[in-house]
Amino acid sequence: MKKLASAIALALSLAAGPALAQEIPGKADVSRVKAGTYKVDPNHTQVAWSVDHMGFSTLFGLFGQPSGSLTIDPKEPAKAELEVIFPMKGLRVTSEKFAAHLATAELLDAAKFPEATFKSRTVVPAGEKATIEGDLTLHGVTKPVILTASFHGAGVNPMTKAETIGFSATTTIRRSDFGLGAFVPVVSDTVELTIVSAFEK
């Protein structure tokens, strides 16, 4: 019985060994960032938004499947250039009825305005953080927006073999600034945005 238990323990340790030995490929180490132009990883870049609904609850949604690029040189981060395009068809919420309503002409009017675009104008670095000022075009309206961004990590993605860097950012916008003021103030005019992004070289 002892031999059987020992054999099982050995087999389990061998099976677990490679998994335990694996390392997370991305690390929060700026020295791993290499200069160049990176494309947006559409499967791992999202914008999460939230609004207050009638004072009863907070509603959440996601925009995904973007395209775009980031050009960056870690020696001159202030010269970084960012452009990201989010398709309205990438909108995801937990209710099909709500999703259909958001896409109507009363709100996003996704048929007429199928994309939202953010393009940077200035980048002010501060260590592993940065303030990114740029122009957000949404619902056919372009307004200045300031992102508070943080470096998340860099490394080689073992799945794609591509050098990858990731960031997160937050900002707040007003729906009415973009012609999306329907139902204000019953649904809050203020929209909180949280962005998570990955870029592949």
Buried (B, 14 or more C-beta within 10 A) or exposed (E): EEEEEEEEEEEEEEEEEEEEEEEEEBEEEBEBBEEEEBBBBBEBBBBBBBBBEEEEEEBBBEBBBBBBBBBBEBEEBEEBBBBBBBBBEBBEBEEEEEBEEBBEEEBBBBEEBEBBBBBBEEBEBEEEEBBBEBBBBBBEEEEEBBBEBBBBBBBBBEEEEBBBBBBBBEBEBBBEBBEBBEBBEEBBBBBBBBBBBBBBB
